[in-house]
Amino acid sequence: MNASTEEVSISPDGAAWALPGTLVLPAHTAPVPCVIFFAGSGPTDRNWLSPLLPRGTGSAALLAEALRARGVGSLRFDKVGSGTNMKPLDVLGLGHYVDEARAAFEFLTARPADCASVTLAGHSEGSLHMLSAAVALQDADRFGGFVSMAGTSRTVLAAAIEQIRNARMKQGADPAVLDPALAAFREAMSDPGSRAPDFAAIPEASTLWAAARDPRQARAVRELLFADPLDVAKSYRGRALVLTAEHDLQVPRLDADRLFAALGSPAAAKSEVAIANANHVFRLEPESPSAIDPAAAGQAYTNPARPLAGGVVDALAAFAKNAG
């Protein structure tokens, strides 16, 4: 078969929802290893673009093309609440995200002429969802393994608070004011009945607060905020690759180390790879996190002039091809 890019709609039997996605396949005369990408937080779509970021080129689209050149197929999709998949939002929840990953997996395994094995790769928040899906699918035929890409080892709430603190400290905030404000925010988020805290010192936190109080998504947001990736990792025993970006402003290397250690996989079945000069979305970033301007970081995520960081495609392609 010739190389192809196909827009697909994945509709599980009996479901009232569908996944719009993009299937990218290399030219092949025999089945090839395939990877499914689950995008990161909030409204991030299949290409890793978000309305919260400047428009440009998403890393997932670049990864798909680069993997195709290495003989690896890929499927990426708009999870509910992102891209072209905005309804029905009432299904939002951790369980639904696993259902989406499972539906994508079953879609590919139903194409045996195209995909020899199927690896699940989750980026950032998507790492948690793909890890949960990997636990559910690890004994399935043609399951190829799990890849965490800049996934956090902490709850989303803990990670968000640390990110807000780091950004504010870079801007010269007074820790005597900042830390009590963050502590009050953490306490308020832990109590569904609490009143809104003071956001004067931490305006970024107001968006998270609003999402957790929005009746359309409050249940799902609260599930996500308090889910512990390390608890999930203990139940996974298959092949695993933990990728970390050395110049990641959002998720430090320590998260990758913790996640790697928590995985229930045998030592020989898991590996951890640090990608040099890579930002959170694995684009080239020569500056260290301490030197990166948080306000400009998002622009680098989708800047067409920023290529993928060296080594990330090599690591993904090698892992997928060794699925067996």
Buried (B, 14 or more C-beta within 10 A) or exposed (E): EEEBEEEBEBEBEEBEBBBBBBBBBBEBEEBBBBBBBBBBBBBBBBBBBBEEBEEBBBBBBBBBBBBBEBBBBBBBBBBBBBBEBEEEEBBBBBEBBBBBBBBBBBBBBEBEEBBBBBBBBBBBBBBBBBBBBBBBBBEBEBBBBBBBBBBBBBBBBBBBBBBBBBBBEBEEBEEEEBBEBBEBBBEBBEEEEEEEBEBEBBEEBEEBBEBBBEEEBBBBBBBBBEBBBBEBBEBBBBBBBBBBBBBBBBBBBEBBBBBBEBBBBEEEBBBBBBBBBBBBBBBBBEBEBEEBEBEEBBEBBBBEEBEBBEBBBEBBBBBBBBBE
